[in-house]
């Protein structure tokens, strides 16, 4: 399925940001923008998640348009 729809790999990015990298980002220091690093990391992951879902949706929409044109 991934071979036919590689744009769905964008949906793995939030998973990796939240769970895959969490043990490495679990630090109090350094402080970024007044937040402990872990909170800053989770804030960035939360902001990037809708972007990744939009990229997957956009790729899916393009794939459907190509299938209709064929």
Residue pairs with C-beta under 8 A, 6 or more apart in sequence:
1 8
2 8
2 9
5 59
5 60
5 63
6 59
7 55
7 56
7 58
7 59
7 60
7 62
7 63
8 56
8 59
8 60
10 52
10 53
10 55
10 56
10 59
11 52
11 53
11 56
13 48
13 49
13 52
14 45
14 48
14 49
14 52
14 53
17 41
17 44
17 45
17 48
17 49
18 42
18 45
21 41
22 41
25 37
25 38
25 41
26 38
27 36
27 37
27 38
28 36
28 37
28 38
29 36
29 37
30 37
31 37
32 40
33 40
35 43
